[in-house]
Amino acid sequence: MNELAHVSSGNKVALVLGSGGARGYAHIGVIEALEARGFEIIAVSGCSMGAVIGGIYAAGKLPEYRDWVCQLDYLDVLKLVDVTWSSMGAMRASKVMSKLEALVGDILIEDLAIPVTTVATDLVRQREVWFQSGPLLQAIRASMAVPGVITPVHLGEQVLVDGGLLNPLPIMPMVAAHQADFVVAVNVTAHSPLPVTLEELLPKEEEEADSRTQSEIDRDQRMSSWIGDVRAATQKLWAGLGANGDGANGESDDKELEETTEARGKREWSKLDMILESFDITQAALAKYKVAGYPPDVLIEIPKTVCSTYEFYRGRDLIRLGRHLADEALERRMPSIASDATE
């Protein structure tokens, strides 16, 4: 990308937002960090959760979306799950899309305040599909359709699924953003040599004190236990979802999982866990190649171990993490710009 010497004369950013489920909330914090330092985001490319955040930002509704996700708890997230018996996926995501529609309406990509590129994957032609025009919500829905988890989008002869299948960090569309002074990429499936938690990465001085009463703590513990029961029931339901009726082996599968449970989270691995974790590992590897092929000026990395793909009730902390790591990356990569923009 551009040399930092050239970059120092401007503050226009082309922003790349990667896929990664709930970790994509960190994109909100990155955007806040950039804007707080006086940077102007003039173009966005996004995949999956990155497409969601990028599209909503370009539509001017990020503050409202932020307020909503920061209020979500375990139960709220469960209520957003709409199970389908389709052989092409376990969920429709219609409840989430209804919320997004209430926020942004039926706006077209070409009518957004800044250029947006949303990336999906066409299973038929086995190639990337870039949405740079047309209905924003349709593009977002296609980009977030995790194979086997969320049903795909059928568009003409195309069967569209999550763009992360081929390109979890779509830097290439931003290479052509000639008016940008530099490119910032946010990888939320970054590899970490050792597992690191969200709590470990958040700066100590920003940790919020636990002001809950004992009764509130007891209530939350009971809620957590209940959620665990619901999750176990969901795993059994998932075991029965299969085009070939493979649910018949669910009991033996459960026993095998019980015997091979790893220390991570000290929980059993359901079929959903296996699909999402496998997808995460693939995306992490692909993201490395994308960064090597098209090195951004600033790379902000969120380790994929900070939370599971579907922990969408952790929005507040993930946004804080995104802002914190963005600040660190900006100071480290281009300290002169980072300091100048805050004056």
Secondary structure, DSSP 8 states (H G I E B T S, - for coil): ---HHHHTT--EEEEEE---GGGGGHHHHHHHHHHHTT-EEEEEEEETHHHHHHHHHHTT-HHHHHHHHHH--HHHHHHT--B---TT-SB--HHHHHHHHHHHTT-BGGGSSS-EEEEEEETTTTEEEEE-SSBHHHHHHHHT--TTTB--EEETTEEEEEGGGT-SS--HHHHT-TT-SEEEEEEEEE--SS---HHHHS-GGG-------HHHHHHHHHHHHHHHHHHHHHHHHHHT--TT-GGGGHHHHHHHHHHT--SGGG----HHHHHHHHHHHHHHHHHHHHHHHS--SEEEEEETTSS-TT-TT-HHHHHHHHHHHHHHHHHHH-HHHHHHHH-
